[in-house]
Amino acid sequence: MNERYLIDAISVKDTWMVFRVISEFVEGIETLSRLQPAVTVFGSARVGPKDPVYKKAEATGRLLAKAGYTVITGGGPGVMEAANKGACEAGGNSVGLAIQLPREQSTNPYAKQVVNFHYFFIRKVMFVKYAQAYVVMPGGFGTMDELFEAITLIQTDKIKPFPVILMGSDYWAGLLEWIKGTMSAKAGMVRPEELEEIVQVIDDPEEAVKLIKRVVVV
């Protein structure tokens, strides 16, 4: 294969990627623009139905649906399944924004509407564009990524502020202590009020939904 042919092949591939990106944006926008108001629930795919985190996510989804909110998750297992299950069984709108991954994950059966994505960045745009609040359950790298992107967008005034609720004070305590003690107090990388104004730590699903109802009118 000569160099000119290789460059042309790469160029064609990049061009077709643009069309795929556009199609994913169009599908996401057409589906989600009709589902306001919505709350996105994040968290680990690795918790099972007997886990207290799963049960708390399920209760949160149920309460949000009963309050009139669409519940959006990543569409997978674990916390995502739990929140979709709670919303679905309460008769509410239950949406899954699924991502195509090499090893995981199958879409959970409780997402009434599913939008499939190949690109993480488009999926993340859909999460933040159509959510009026985030409820962030315990999770791993993906959950952290989604949490900090929301905080960054609010901090930099790229989106209007909305409730970002960390569910489970025990789980989040170490991270928040490091942000306050090292990132803020020692290094001066974050002003104390930036964290306090954006993030709320709550343990009870009912309290979380009450906070959202004060800010997001159905």
C-alpha positions in Angstrom: 0.0 0.0 0.0 1.6 3.3 -1.0 1.6 6.4 1.2 -0.9 8.3 -1.0 -3.4 5.5 -0.9 -3.1 5.2 2.9 -3.7 8.9 3.4 -6.8 8.8 1.1 -8.1 5.8 3.1 -7.7 7.6 6.4 -9.4 10.7 5.0 -12.4 8.7 3.8 -12.7 7.0 7.2 -12.6 10.3 9.0 -15.3 11.7 6.7 -17.6 8.8 7.4 -17.0 9.2 11.1 -18.4 12.8 10.9 -21.6 11.4 9.4 -21.9 8.8 12.2 -21.3 11.5 14.8 -24.1 13.7 13.3 -26.5 10.7 13.1 -26.0 9.9 16.8 -26.6 13.6 17.8 -29.8 13.7 15.7 -31.2 10.5 17.2 -30.4 11.5 20.7 -31.9 15.0 20.3 -35.0 13.7 18.6 -35.6 11.2 21.4 -34.7 13.2 24.4 -36.1 16.6 23.5 -39.6 15.3 24.2 -38.9 13.9 27.7 -38.5 17.0 29.8 -38.1 17.4 32.8 -35.5 14.7 33.4 -33.0 13.6 36.1 -30.0 11.6 35.2 -28.9 8.9 37.7 -25.3 7.7 37.5 -23.5 4.8 39.3 -21.6 1.6 39.1 -22.6 -1.2 36.7 -21.1 -3.7 39.2 -23.7 -3.8 42.0 -26.4 -6.5 42.2 -30.0 -6.4 43.4 -29.0 -7.3 47.0 -26.6 -4.4 47.3 -27.8 -1.5 49.4 -26.6 0.9 46.6 -28.8 -0.9 44.1 -31.8 -0.6 46.5 -31.2 3.1 47.1 -30.9 3.7 43.3 -34.2 1.8 42.8 -35.9 3.9 45.5 -34.5 7.1 43.9 -35.8 6.1 40.5 -39.2 5.3 41.9 -39.5 8.6 43.8 -38.4 10.6 40.8 -41.0 9.0 38.5 -43.7 9.5 41.1 -42.7 13.2 41.2 -43.1 13.5 37.5 -39.5 13.3 36.3 -38.1 11.3 33.4 -35.3 9.1 34.7 -32.3 8.8 32.5 -29.4 6.4 33.0 -26.7 4.8 31.0 -29.0 1.9 30.3 -26.7 -0.8 31.6 -26.8 -3.1 34.7 -26.2 -2.2 38.3 -27.2 1.3 39.5 -28.5 2.0 36.0 -30.8 -1.0 36.0 -32.0 -0.1 39.5 -32.9 3.5 38.7 -34.7 2.4 35.5 -36.5 -0.3 37.4 -37.8 2.0 40.0 -39.0 4.5 37.4 -40.5 1.8 35.2 -42.4 0.1 38.0 -43.7 3.4 39.2 -45.2 4.1 35.7 -42.8 6.8 34.8 -40.6 7.5 31.8 -37.5 5.3 32.0 -34.7 6.0 29.5 -31.4 4.3 28.8 -28.5 5.9 26.9 -26.5 2.8 26.1 -22.9 2.7 25.1 -21.3 0.1 22.8 -18.4 -1.5 24.6 -16.1 -4.5 23.8 -16.9 -6.5 26.9 -20.1 -4.9 28.3 -22.9 -4.1 28.5 -26.3 -5.4 27.7 -29.2 -2.9 28.0 -31.3 -3.5 31.1 -34.9 -4.5 30.6 -36.4 -1.6 32.5 -35.4 1.2 30.1 -38.6 1.8 28.1 -36.7 3.9 25.6 -33.1 3.2 24.6 -30.7 5.3 22.5 -27.5 3.5 21.5 -24.2 5.4 21.2 -20.8 4.4 19.8 -19.1 7.6 21.1 -18.8 8.4 24.7 -18.6 12.2 24.1 -22.0 12.3 22.3 -23.6 10.3 25.1 -22.2 12.6 27.7 -23.6 15.6 25.8 -27.1 14.0 25.9 -26.8 13.4 29.6 -26.0 16.9 30.5 -28.2 18.6 27.8 -31.4 17.0 28.8 -31.0 16.6 32.6 -32.2 19.2 35.1 -30.4 17.4 37.9 -27.8 14.7 38.5 -28.0 12.0 41.2 -24.6 10.4 41.4 -24.5 7.0 43.2 -21.3 5.2 44.2 -19.4 4.2 41.0 -16.0 3.9 39.3 -14.1 5.8 36.7 -17.0 6.3 34.4 -19.1 7.8 37.2 -16.3 10.1 38.2 -15.9 11.2 34.6 -19.5 12.1 34.3 -19.5 13.8 37.7 -16.5 16.0 37.1 -17.6 17.0 33.7 -20.8 18.3 35.1 -19.0 20.2 37.8 -16.6 21.7 35.3 -19.4 22.8 32.9 -21.2 24.5 35.8 -18.0 26.0 37.3 -17.1 27.5 33.9 -20.6 28.8 33.2 -21.0 26.6 30.1 -24.3 25.3 31.4 -26.8 26.7 33.8 -26.3 25.4 37.3 -28.4 22.4 38.4 -28.4 20.1 41.4 -25.5 17.7 41.5 -26.3 15.3 44.3 -23.8 12.8 45.6 -25.7 9.9 47.2 -23.9 8.2 50.0 -21.8 10.3 52.4 -19.6 7.3 53.4 -18.6 6.6 49.9 -17.9 10.2 48.9 -16.2 11.4 52.1 -12.6 10.5 51.1 -12.9 12.2 47.7 -14.5 15.4 49.2 -11.9 15.5 52.0 -9.1 15.4 49.4 -10.7 18.1 47.3 -11.2 20.3 50.2 -7.9 19.6 52.0 -5.4 19.2 49.1 -7.0 20.6 45.9 -8.5 23.6 47.6 -6.7 24.4 50.9 -3.1 23.3 50.1 -2.8 23.8 46.4 -5.4 26.6 45.8 -6.6 24.9 42.7 -10.3 25.2 43.6 -12.1 27.8 45.6 -14.0 26.4 48.6 -17.3 27.9 47.5 -17.0 26.3 44.0 -17.5 22.9 45.5 -20.1 24.0 48.1 -22.2 25.8 45.6 -22.4 23.0 43.1 -22.3 19.7 45.0 -24.8 18.4 47.7 -24.2 15.2 49.7 -27.3 13.4 50.6 -28.0 9.9 52.0 -31.8 9.6 51.7 -33.5 9.3 48.4 -36.5 11.2 49.7 -34.3 14.1 50.7 -32.7 14.1 47.3 -36.0 14.3 45.5 -37.2 17.0 47.8 -34.1 19.1 46.9 -34.7 18.5 43.2 -38.4 19.5 43.5 -37.4 22.8 45.0 -35.2 23.6 42.0 -36.8 21.8 39.1 -40.5 22.5 38.6 -42.4 19.7 36.8 
